[in-house]
Amino acid sequence: MATTTDPSPDVEESLVAEKIEHAEAPAAAEPRGPLPVRTIALGTAGSLMILISAFGAAGILVSDPVLGHGPLSWIRYGHGRMLATIVLYLGFALVVWAWIRLGRHLLAGRVGSRPVLIAAACWMGPLLISPPVFTRDVFSYLAQGALPLYGQDPYAVGPIVLGLQELVQNVHPFWQTTPAPYGPLFILMAKGIAAVAGTNMILGVILMRLALLIGLGLLLWALPGLVRHLGGNLPTTLWLAIAGPMTVVHLVGGPHNDLLMVGFLAAGTLCVLERKHVLGILLVTLGAAVKATAAIALPFLVWVWAGHLNSTFWKNFTRACAASVAIFVGAFAATTWLAGVNLGWFKALQAPAMIVNWLSIPTAAGEIVHTVVNVVIDANKSWFVNTARAIGGLLFFAIAIRQWWLSRHGGSDAVRRMAFVLFAVAVLSPATLPWYLTWGFVIAAALPWQRRQLAILASAAVFLVLTYSPAGEDLLYNWPFIAGAIAVSVLAGISLLRNDPLGLFGERQELVTLPAKV
């Protein structure tokens, strides 16, 4: 992404790339340059454009009490919606441009953690009151929370049984008849929000976002400690995990309940590393009571706990494992009882498997093989996809078991391997949605990263947002669009390493450049 306010290539080459800050590094070692006001303002302008255009192009209400009728209703239909969609993508481009610029400031040693957090807050702020962007999942959350209010089991029936048009009509058709695949803690939260908001979907969306910000708060609390243990660089970690488009646009702008889950996961992981074992296992259990994926972290954290004990290897493991199981069972039973639901959740977990897209590696493999075979004979696609998914499941279990055993010495190595397994489950599951990649990423962000690795992560983050339309529809099989999305994403990654790679701004360079402070 080119910019008129970026560092000159000559100056950037002379600066020390990224300084890896370990636990003993003092907080004063962070760079203290001037606040990158123009970069922050650029992203804020983009976020405001997303907010305004979202009323026509994003996950809007079927019957909008504000814009459904009147002089502004044109933005919801026809050419008005097309214009709103263009503006929304332009706004997203500005957010990405600002994020990449901020990353260059960071790599050149001109900014520390504080400017990154200020930028993230400014970019998230407008989206707190926006219609859902790039998804409609929040309407499902609200409807699933309403089910127990009307005496229905959210793990047995879908929102369609409510008969409340204001709630059901806004839920994506896939989820209208599908039971909730979320844990009892999230059902309890959604139930409380639905009780307050009633059929006021606008209020419900805002309240859900605010409730999910608990996860963001937990992340902000946990990331500095995780950086100390995993050897990363705090400004880089915050740039990746907090200010990045996956968090700003997907997790907050969506919103997605993965934000709450990863917050509990990160906080719990830090607590176990800091020898607050009971609290750590409890927090991760609460994350699993939001989405089941967090439970994958628990066996790895058992090794961390065991490594802190002073007995023989197997006695340490047995004590840590028994205590962790007791905490998990007790906490999970309590949340299930408070939510007033049963264990039907485990059967409902099969629901996402009905989603078919090539972000899932096994699903993609099955589709590719089917396409090749189908040239010769007319073959049933589902057989190839289901077979590949079964193989993918076996591969995941082999990876998970091996990584778990290699983690037996505990410490930060177990956490690194845990992050890898969380990534593996996201891409090897029968269904993969873009925000699933945040499960392991929020932990991995605290690891040390090289410049080229950061460029790859930046490209991936931009692409994963663009895989869905602003209204929440899958675009993964719109090949011309995907080709454009890949090109834009690659450009974003290259722009992190090279100022103005397209040569759009000639010799105009950064006006003020400060050396890194160590």
Residue, then its C-alpha position, 0 to 999 in steps of 0.5 A: m500500500a503506497t503512502t505519501t507519509d511513509p519512511s524512505p526506503d534508504v532510511e528504513e534500510s538503515l534502521v534496526a528491524e524488529k527488536i525482540e523483547h524478552a521478559e527482562a527487557p524494561a518497558a522503557a525500551e519501547p520506542r517513543g516517537p510522535l503519535p502517527v496522527r495521519t495514519i490513525a486518522l486514515g484508518t478512522a476515516g475508513s472505519l467511518m466509511i464502513l459504518i455509514s455504508a454498512f446501513g446499505a451494504a452490510g448485514i442490514l435488517v430485513s425490516d429496518p425501522v430507521l432506514g426501511h422507509g423514508p428519504l434514505s431508504w434508497i441506500r438499501y436497494g439497487h444502485g444505492r446498495m451497489l454504491a454503498t458496497i463500493v464505499l464499504y470496500l473503499g473504507f476497508a481499503l483505508v483501514v488496511w492501508a492505515w494498518i500497513r502504514l502503522g506496521r511500517h512505523l513499528l518495524a522502523g522503530r518509531v512507535g511502541s504499544r501506546p500508538v498501536l492501542i490508540a489506533a485500534a481503539c479509533w478504528m474499532g469505535p465506529l464499528l461498535i454501532s455499525p450494522p454487522v459487517f461481513t457476517r450475519d451471525v449476530f442475528s443467530y446469536l440473538a435468536q438462539g438466546a431467545l429460544p430458552l426465554y420461550g421454553q425452547d431447547p437451543y440445542a434441539v431446535g432452530p430459531i424458526v420455531l419462535g415464530l417471531q418475525e422480527l428475530v427469525q427473518n434476520v437470521h441467515p437461512f442456514w441457521q434458521t432451522t439449525p440448533a446452536p453449536y455454542g456452549p452454555l456460557f454463551i447461551l446464558m449471555a445471549k439469553g440475557i441480551a435477548a431478554v433486555a433487547g427483546t425484538n429490538m435487533i439494533l439494540g441487540v446487536i450493540l449489546m452483543r458487541l459490548a458483551l463480547l468486548i469482555g474478550l477484547g479486555l481479557l486479550l489486552w490484559a493477557l498479551p503483555g504477559l504472553v509476550r514475556h513468556l513466549g519471547g515476542n515483541l509487544p508492539t508487534t503482538l498488539w499490531l497483529a492481534i488487536a489492531g489487525p483487520m481480523t480483530v477490528v473488522h471480523l471479531v468486533g465489526g462482525p461481531h463473532n463470539d470467537l472474540l470472547m472465547v479467545g479472550f478467555l483462552a489467552a487469559g487462562t493460558l497466561c495464568v497457568l504460565e504464571r502459576k495461577h493454575v486453578l484460575g487459568i484452567l477455570l478461565v480456559t474452561l469458560g472459553a470452552a463453555v463459549k466455543a468447544t475449541a478452547a478445550i483443546a488447550l487444556p491438555f497442553l496446559v496440564w503439562v505446564w501445570a505439571g512442570h511447576l510441581n516438584s515430584t516425579f514426572w508421572k506424579n506431577f502429571t497425575r496431580a495436574c491432570a486430576a485437578s484440571v479435570a475436577i475444575f473443568v467438570g465443576a465449572f462446566a456443570a455450573t455454567t450448564w446449570l445456570a444457563g438452564v440447558n443440557l448436554g445436547w450441545f455436543k450433538a449440536l456441534q455437528a452443525p458447522a460440518m454442513i458448511v462446505n468451503w475450500l478454506s477447510i483443507p480436507t474439503a478443498a482436497g475432496e473438491i479438487v479430486h472430485t473435479v478431476v475424477n468428474v472429467v472422466i465419470d459422473a461422480n458424487k461430490s459428497w463422497f469425495v468431500n466426506t472421505a477427505r474430511a475423514i482423512g483430515g480428522l485422522l491427520f488432525f488427531a495424529i498431529a494433536i497427539r504428537q504435539w501434546w506428547l512433545s509438550r510434556h516438559g511444559g513451559s512456553d514450549a507447550v504453549r507454542r505447540m498448543a497454538f499450532v494445534l489450534f491452527a491445525v484444528a481450524v484448517l483441518s476441520p470439516a468446515t473452516l470459517p475465516w475467523y476460526l484462524t484467530w483461535g491459535f493466532v492470538i497466542a501465536a501473535a506473542l511469539p517472535w516474528q521476522r519481517r517476511q513472516l509478518a508480511i505473510l500474516a498481513s496478506a492472510a489477514v486481509f484475504l480472510v476478511l475478503t472471503y465473505s461479502p459485506a452482507g455475510e455471503d460466501l465469496l470463495y467460489n466467485w473466482p474472479f473476485i477471489a483472484g482480485a482479493i488475492a492480488v490486493s492481499v499480496l500487495a498489502g503484504i509486500s507494502l509492509l516490506r517496501n514503501d510504495p511498491l507500485g510507484l504511485f507516489g514518486e519521490r514523496q517521502e516521510l517528513v519526520t523519521l526517528p531512529a529506533k530507541v533501544 
